[in-house]
Amino acid sequence: MLGFAILLAFHLLGTWLQWSLHIPLPGNVIGLILFTISLFAKWIKLSWVESAAGWLTGHMMLFFTPFVVGTMVFFPLIASNWLSISVGIIGSSMAVLIVTGFLTTKLQRKESDGDVS
């Protein structure tokens, strides 16, 4: 229960900071950044939140259900733009694969040559 309280406190803190300071980041992202800083600074022990985080991760599909159901409202829009959506998804995926492969090859060559320090 302590783990849930800590995670919820960081979420609420991030949301409050975003709302009060008008930060252009979502409140949950701000809370996550603050939580990560707290973990690295050893202000929060991982053992305090590990079981709650594991439970939340294990049930993650429940949190995406409203998003997936909400997408059904846009089926007519998706149907009328399926070609551009498909080209965008395939094109961006191919770009990521090509860039990742290129960079990995370059970094592996540097590492095998002994240039990486």
CYANA upper distance limits for C-alpha pairs under 8 A (distance plus 0.5 A):
  1 MET  CA      5 ALA  CA      6.84
  1 MET  CA     52 ALA  CA      7.94
  2 LEU  CA      6 ILE  CA      6.69
  2 LEU  CA     48 TRP  CA      7.17
  2 LEU  CA     49 VAL  CA      7.69
  3 GLY  CA      7 LEU  CA      6.69
  3 GLY  CA     48 TRP  CA      5.89
  3 GLY  CA     49 VAL  CA      4.43
  3 GLY  CA     50 GLU  CA      7.62
  3 GLY  CA     51 SER  CA      7.66
  3 GLY  CA     52 ALA  CA      5.80
  3 GLY  CA     53 ALA  CA      7.99
  4 PHE  CA      8 LEU  CA      6.44
  4 PHE  CA     49 VAL  CA      7.53
  4 PHE  CA     52 ALA  CA      6.21
  4 PHE  CA     53 ALA  CA      8.38
  5 ALA  CA      9 ALA  CA      6.46
  6 ILE  CA     10 PHE  CA      6.84
  6 ILE  CA     49 VAL  CA      7.72
  7 LEU  CA     11 HIS  CA      6.75
  7 LEU  CA     35 PHE  CA      8.37
  7 LEU  CA     49 VAL  CA      7.90
  8 LEU  CA     12 LEU  CA      6.58
  9 ALA  CA     13 LEU  CA      6.46
 10 PHE  CA     14 GLY  CA      6.53
 10 PHE  CA     31 GLY  CA      5.32
 10 PHE  CA     32 LEU  CA      7.51
 10 PHE  CA     34 LEU  CA      7.56
 10 PHE  CA     35 PHE  CA      6.74
 11 HIS  CA     15 THR  CA      6.69
 11 HIS  CA     27 GLY  CA      7.42
 11 HIS  CA     28 ASN  CA      5.81
 11 HIS  CA     30 ILE  CA      8.40
 11 HIS  CA     31 GLY  CA      5.29
 11 HIS  CA     32 LEU  CA      7.62
 12 LEU  CA     16 TRP  CA      6.48
 12 LEU  CA     27 GLY  CA      8.18
 12 LEU  CA     28 ASN  CA      8.32
 12 LEU  CA     31 GLY  CA      7.78
 13 LEU  CA     17 LEU  CA      6.59
 13 LEU  CA     27 GLY  CA      8.33
 13 LEU  CA     31 GLY  CA      6.69
 14 GLY  CA     18 GLN  CA      6.60
 14 GLY  CA     26 PRO  CA      8.50
 14 GLY  CA     27 GLY  CA      4.97
 14 GLY  CA     28 ASN  CA      6.27
 14 GLY  CA     29 VAL  CA      7.66
 14 GLY  CA     30 ILE  CA      5.24
 14 GLY  CA     31 GLY  CA      4.43
 14 GLY  CA     32 LEU  CA      8.14
 14 GLY  CA     34 LEU  CA      8.14
 15 THR  CA     19 TRP  CA      6.61
 15 THR  CA     26 PRO  CA      7.69
 15 THR  CA     27 GLY  CA      4.20
 15 THR  CA     28 ASN  CA      6.65
 15 THR  CA     30 ILE  CA      7.86
 15 THR  CA     31 GLY  CA      7.58
 16 TRP  CA     20 SER  CA      6.42
 16 TRP  CA     27 GLY  CA      7.59
 17 LEU  CA     21 LEU  CA      6.16
 17 LEU  CA     22 HIS  CA      8.09
 17 LEU  CA     23 ILE  CA      7.88
 17 LEU  CA     27 GLY  CA      7.57
 17 LEU  CA     30 ILE  CA      8.34
 18 GLN  CA     22 HIS  CA      5.73
 18 GLN  CA     23 ILE  CA      5.30
 18 GLN  CA     24 PRO  CA      7.75
 18 GLN  CA     25 LEU  CA      7.33
 18 GLN  CA     26 PRO  CA      7.24
 18 GLN  CA     27 GLY  CA      5.74
 18 GLN  CA     30 ILE  CA      7.89
 19 TRP  CA     23 ILE  CA      7.71
 19 TRP  CA     27 GLY  CA      8.14
 25 LEU  CA     29 VAL  CA      7.16
 25 LEU  CA     30 ILE  CA      7.24
 26 PRO  CA     30 ILE  CA      7.04
 27 GLY  CA     31 GLY  CA      6.63
 28 ASN  CA     32 LEU  CA      6.57
 29 VAL  CA     33 ILE  CA      6.66
 30 ILE  CA     34 LEU  CA      6.73
 31 GLY  CA     35 PHE  CA      6.50
 32 LEU  CA     36 THR  CA      6.56
 33 ILE  CA     37 ILE  CA      6.71
 34 LEU  CA     38 SER  CA      6.64
 35 PHE  CA     39 LEU  CA      6.73
 36 THR  CA     40 PHE  CA      6.77
 37 ILE  CA     41 ALA  CA      6.49
 38 SER  CA     42 LYS  CA      6.55
 38 SER  CA     43 TRP  CA      5.63
 38 SER  CA     44 ILE  CA      6.18
 39 LEU  CA     43 TRP  CA      6.65
 39 LEU  CA     44 ILE  CA      5.69
 39 LEU  CA     45 LYS  CA      7.01
 39 LEU  CA     46 LEU  CA      7.40
 44 ILE  CA     48 TRP  CA      7.81
 45 LYS  CA     49 VAL  CA      7.88
 46 LEU  CA     50 GLU  CA      6.24
 47 SER  CA     51 SER  CA      8.07
 49 VAL  CA     53 ALA  CA      6.46
 50 GLU  CA     54 GLY  CA      6.51
 51 SER  CA     55 TRP  CA      6.68
 52 ALA  CA     56 LEU  CA      6.71
 53 ALA  CA     57 THR  CA      6.54
 54 GLY  CA     58 GLY  CA      6.54
 55 TRP  CA     59 HIS  CA      6.88
 56 LEU  CA     60 MET  CA      6.52
 59 HIS  CA     63 PHE  CA      8.00
 60 MET  CA     64 PHE  CA      7.35
 61 MET  CA     65 THR  CA      6.86
 64 PHE  CA     68 VAL  CA      6.79
 65 THR  CA     69 VAL  CA      6.58
 66 PRO  CA     70 GLY  CA      6.39
 67 PHE  CA     71 THR  CA      6.79
 68 VAL  CA     72 MET  CA      7.55
 69 VAL  CA     73 VAL  CA      8.35
 70 GLY  CA     74 PHE  CA      8.37
 71 THR  CA     75 PHE  CA      7.63
 74 PHE  CA     78 ILE  CA      6.61
 75 PHE  CA     79 ALA  CA      6.40
 76 PRO  CA     80 SER  CA      6.76
 77 LEU  CA     81 ASN  CA      6.82
 78 ILE  CA     82 TRP  CA      6.02
 78 ILE  CA     85 ILE  CA      8.22
 81 ASN  CA     85 ILE  CA      6.71
 82 TRP  CA     86 SER  CA      6.43
 83 LEU  CA     87 VAL  CA      6.62
 84 SER  CA     88 GLY  CA      6.51
 85 ILE  CA     89 ILE  CA      6.66
 86 SER  CA     90 ILE  CA      6.51
 87 VAL  CA     91 GLY  CA      6.15
 88 GLY  CA     92 SER  CA      6.42
 89 ILE  CA     93 SER  CA      6.56
 90 ILE  CA     94 MET  CA      6.57
 91 GLY  CA     95 ALA  CA      6.64
 92 SER  CA     96 VAL  CA      6.71
 93 SER  CA     97 LEU  CA      6.72
 94 MET  CA     98 ILE  CA      6.56
 95 ALA  CA     99 VAL  CA      6.58
 96 VAL  CA    100 THR  CA      6.42
 97 LEU  CA    101 GLY  CA      6.51
 98 ILE  CA    102 PHE  CA      6.54
 99 VAL  CA    103 LEU  CA      6.57
100 THR  CA    104 THR  CA      6.46
101 GLY  CA    105 THR  CA      6.57
102 PHE  CA    106 LYS  CA      6.75
103 LEU  CA    107 LEU  CA      6.54
104 THR  CA    108 GLN  CA      6.51
105 THR  CA    109 ARG  CA      6.70
106 LYS  CA    110 LYS  CA      6.81
107 LEU  CA    111 GLU  CA      6.60
108 GLN  CA    112 SER  CA      6.58
109 ARG  CA    113 ASP  CA      6.64
110 LYS  CA    114 GLY  CA      6.75
110 LYS  CA    115 ASP  CA      5.79
110 LYS  CA    116 VAL  CA      6.56
111 GLU  CA    115 ASP  CA      6.45
111 GLU  CA    116 VAL  CA      5.84
